[in-house]
Amino acid sequence: MEPAAHRPRPVLAPGTVLPSDADRAALVARVHEPRWDGPCVAAVRGERVVDLTAVAPTVSDLLEHDDPATVVREAPGGHVWHLDELLEATAAGRRDAPHLLAPVDLQVIKAAGVTFARSLLERVIEERTGGDPAQAARIRDRVGQVVGGALDGLRPGSPEAAEARELLVAEGLWSQYLEVGIGPDPEIFTKAPVLSAVGTGADIGVLAASVWNNPEPEAVLVVDSRGRVRGATLGNDVNLRDIEGRSALLLSRAKDNNASCAIGPFVRLLDDGFGIDDVRTLDIGLRIDGPDGYVLHGSSSMREISRDVLDLVAATHGAHHQYPDGFVLFTGTLFAPTEDRHAPGAGFTHEPGDLVRISSPRLGALVNTVIPSEQAAPWSFGVRALMRSLARRGLL
């Protein structure tokens, strides 16, 4: 991936970033305040963003409250920022002014893979091509002829899924991706280190060496230390198809790179007006605008997920594994672009400067600009820096 000669900055405004029913939503933000040299937990109340750090020094602490939505709506706050000013500074990449961050902090960043049948087949194609996009069209035809709609509506781990497995084994098409896609156990992996996610308006990183990659627009669950889903947000779990396609053992190389995980714009807390059933029916839209005028539209519907979101949470947290600071969980995507961008049969891949907009009416919009990971701003603010910042402010 070559550097972009011109890197467009996203245009962010309250009307395009907030959920369509923001007046009824309990929204959590994180704001970096240069005067205090650290992040603040904040509530989005209309066009006002209210500092709640004195009430909850981290988002992780906030979610441990019995009723975090009431805290966000009613707790007396401290400093107030104007949302439009925060968005303007965020979009401009100004780090000398208050700006938005990813709305999570101490939570472990986890992800569930291969949770949609359509994208499941694309993972099989990646594996069969060895990460070579030139072979994708031929393999896609072969897989489609054998599998067809056999995976539609299959419940993972069911007798019907076992029968489909036998068919695919007989045709020589069984795959490790099919194992986690329709087998009894989902794929749950650690996407990125704590505090490494970027937020809306930031650059998102793709390794320069990758020649076949795409965004992954996903709903992200925000879960507390007891395994309770407390809210949801949007995420981009960037997928380097050529690298993971060479070997699934390269998953970390493909997934965990500088600025390769975007989360935001805000955490919408569950309440009487937005519950887990609303998460189950989210529609997630995607638009990519290239610096050369290229445009791609896509979508993903949580209605088509193969495993229930609470089953994914249970596979992550329980007697087998605890998360004392909570975790966020990318739930997977239906989106797997096959449209050719350059050469026939080569499929889609990112170019530096691509503007990626992931949106959902109930969650708002996450907007990022693609850049080589090697050129993204170094990740320098970790757990030690956060603890020192909070201690300096007398918040610990």
N, C-alpha and C positions, 0 to 999 in steps of 0.2 A: 504494500500500500504506500503510494507516494504521498508526500505532504500536499495539502491543498494550497494552490496559489492564492485563492480567495476563500476565506472561511466566514460564511454568513453567520451573524449572531441571531438567535431566536428573538422574535417579538413576543413579549409576555405582557398580558394585561389581565386585570381581575375577571373580565367577562369571558376570557378564553381559558383561564387556568382553573377557576373555581368550578365546583359541581353546579349543575343547573338548578338544584334546590339548596344552594349554599345557605340560605336564610334559615333552613331547618336542620342543617348538619352541624355536628360537633367535630370541628376540624383542628388538628394539632399540627403545628409547624415547628421548625427549628430555624433560628436566626443567628447568624454570626454577627456579633457586635464588636467592631474593632476597638472601641473604647475600653471594653472589658477583656479583650483578647481571648474571646471564647464564645461558645454557643449558648443560646438561651432556648428553653422550652417555651412555646407560645401558643395562645389560642387565637384562631382566626374568627373575629367577630365582625362580620360585614367587611368594611374596608379598613378596619382597625385590627392590628395584630398586637396582642397584649402579652407582655412578659409574665410567665407563671413560674419562673425558675425558683423563686422563693418558696413556692408551694411544692414544686416537684423539680429537683435539680436536674433530673434526666427524664427522658420519655419513658424509660424503663420504670422509674419510680412512679410516674403518673399512672401507668397502666396497672400498677399494683393496688390502686385505690379501688374500693368496692364499686364506686360509680364514677368512673373517670369522665363520662360525658357531662355530668352535672358540674364537676370541677371545672371543666373547660368552659362551660357556659356561664357559671356563676361566681367562681372564685375571684376575689379582688386581686387585681394584677398590679404590676409595677409599670415599667416604661411601656409606652405605646408607639409602635411604628405604623406608618401608612403603607398599606399593601401595595399600592401602585408604585411607591418609591422603592420598596424592597424589590419588586419585580423588575423595575427599570435597572437598578444596580446589578441584579442577578444576571439579567440578559446581557448587559454590557461587560460582564466579567470583572466588575470592580470589586476588588478585595479590600479597598480602603474605605468602603462604605458598608453599612448593614446590608446583608443579603441572605437569601434563603439557602438552606442546606438540605440534604436528605432528611426526612422527618423521623428518622430512627437513630438510636445511638448505641447503647450497650447490648442490644439484641444480637444474637448470632444470626448470620445471614444464610439461611438454608434454601434449598430448591428441590422441587419434585420434577423429575424428568419423564418424558414419554407418557403423558397423561391423556393425550388425545389421539384417536385412531389415525387421523389424517397425517398429523406430524410424526406419528409412530412409523408410518411407512417411509417417510422421508429420512428418518434415522437409519432405517434398514438400507435405503439407497446409498446414503453416505458410506455406510460400512462396506457395502458390496463394491462401490467404486474405489475404495481405498482413499477417499478424499479427493478424487479426480473429477472435477465438474464436467469435463468433456464426455465422461461415460454416463452421466446422470440420466439423460433422456432414454438411452437404450435399456438401462437397468429398470427405470421407472415403468417402461412398457412391459417388461418381463414380470415384474412384481405385480403390476395391475392385472395382467392376464391370469395369474395364479390366485391372487388373493381376492381381487374384485371387491365386493362389499362384504366379504366374510367376517370382517372385524367390526362392522357397524353394529352398535348396540350390545356388543359383548360385555358381560360383567367379568372383570379380571378375577381369576381364580375359580371361575364357575366350571361345571362339567362341559358347557358349550365351548368355553375358552380352551379346555383341554383337547376337545375334538379338533378345534382349529389348529392347535399346536401340532397334532398328529398329521394333519393335512400338509402343513408347511414343512415339517420334517421330511415327509415323503417326497416333497418337491425340491428338497435341498435348499429351502429358503429360511430355515430356522435361524434366529439371530438373538444375541444378547439383549437387543432392544425390544424384541418381541417378548422375551422372558419377563422383563419388567413392565412391559405394556399390558400384557394380558395374563401374566402369571400371578401368583398369590401375593407377592411382595413388591411394593412400588420402589422406584429409584428415589432415594433421598440423599442429597449430597450437600456439602458446604460450598456455597457459591463464592463467598468473599469474606475477608476478615472483618471483625467488628470495627465499625467506624470508617470503613473504606468506601462506602457507597457515595455516589454523587447524586445531587438533586436536580430538580427541573432547572433549565437554563444553562446547565454545565456542559462541558465537552464530555463525550462518552468515547471510550477507547477501544480500538480494534488493532490487534497486532499488525505491524507493518508487513510481516511475512505472509499473512493470510491473503489468499486470492479467491476464497469462496466462503462467504459469511453472510449473516443476516441478523436483523434485530429479532428479539422474541418478546412481543407485548404480552404481559401477564398481569393477572390479579395477584396481589401479594397480601397474605394474611399476616396480621400483627398479633402475636400471642404472648401472654404473660407467663410468669414462672410456674404457674399451676396448670398450664396447658389450655387456658381459656382464650378463645379468640376474642380480642377486644376491639379490633378494627380492621380496616382494609385500605390498601392504597394500590398504586400502579407501579410496575417495574419493567425494566428492559434487561433481560438475561441474555446478553449478546452471545451469539452462537457462531463459532469458527468451524464451519462444516468440514473444511479440508483437513484441519488438524485433528479433530475428534474422529473424523472418518478414517484416518490412518490407523488409529487404535483408540479404543475406549479408555485405555490406561493413560491417554493424553488429555483426559477430561480437565484436569487442573490447569494444564497448559492452555487449553482452549477457553476455559471459563474464568479463570482468576488472574486478571492482569490489571494494570493501572487504569483506573476509571472505567472498568468494564462492567460495572454494576450500577444502574441508575434506579432510584426509588423516589416516588413523589407523585404529585407536588406536596400533598398533605396526607396525614392519616385521618381517615374518617372513622370515628368511633361508632361501635354498634350501640343502638338505642332503640326506642319504640318506633322510630321512623325509618330505621335502616338496620335490618337484622341479617342473620346468616342466610336466610332464604333469598334475600336481595343479592347477596354475594353470589349465590348459586345461579342467578339469572343475569349476571352482568354481561353486557355486550361491550367489547373492547375494540376500538377502531385504531387503525394505523395509517399514517400518511408519511411518505418519504419524499422530500423535495431535494433533488440534486442540484449542485451548483451549475450544471450544464442544462438545466431546464427539465431534467428527467423527473417524472412523478409516478409514484406507486401507491396504490391504495390496498389495504388489507383489513381483515377483521378476525376476531376470535370471540366465540360465544361460550360462556361457562356452562350453558345448557348441554353442551356436547362433551363435557369432560367424562372420562371413563371411570374415574374414582371420585367418590364424594369428598368434598374438601375436609370434612371432619375425619374421614378415614385417613387422609394424608397427614393431618395433625396428629392422630393417634399413632401413626407409623413413625413420627418424628419424636414425640414426647410421651413418656410413660415410665413404667417401672424399669424399662431397659435404658432410658436416657433422660436426664433432667437438664434444664436450662435455667439456672438461678436468676439470670437477668432477662429471661424471655428470649424469644426468637421471632424472626420474620420468615415466612415461607412462600417462595414463588411457587405457584400452583401449576405451571406448565402453560403451553400455548397451542392453539389450533393452527396458528399461522406458520406456514412453511413455503416461502415464495419459490415458484418454479419458472416465473416469467424471465425470459432472456433479457439481459440488460445490454450486453455487448455482442458477443459472437453467438450465432445460433447454436442451441444446445448447451450453452455454458451456464444458463440460469442466472439468478440474481446474485450480485455481490455489492457490498458497500463501496462508495468512493469517499475520500476525505471531503469534508464540507457538506455531506448529506445532512439535511435537517430532518430529524425523526420525531414525529408527534404521535404519542400514544394517548388515547383519550377514552373516557367513559362518562356518560352523563351524570352518574352518581358519585364519581370520584375526581372529575376534573381532567387536567391534561398534564402529561409529563413530556417536556420538550428538550431535546438534546442535539448537539452537533457532533458528528462523527469526526474523529481525529485519530491518527496513529497513537496507540498507547504509549509509545516511547516519547511522544511529544506532549502528552497530557501533563498537567501540573502535577508534580510529585506529591504523593500522599505522605504528609508529614505530621498530621494531627491524630495521634493515637490515644490509647487509654491513659497513659501517663500524663500526656498533655491535657486531657480533659480533667483528670483529677486535680492537677495543679491549678488549672483555671478555676475550677469550682472552689478549691481551698482558698485561693487568693481573694475570692469574692465572699468568703465566709458562708458558703452554701453547703459545706459538708459537716 
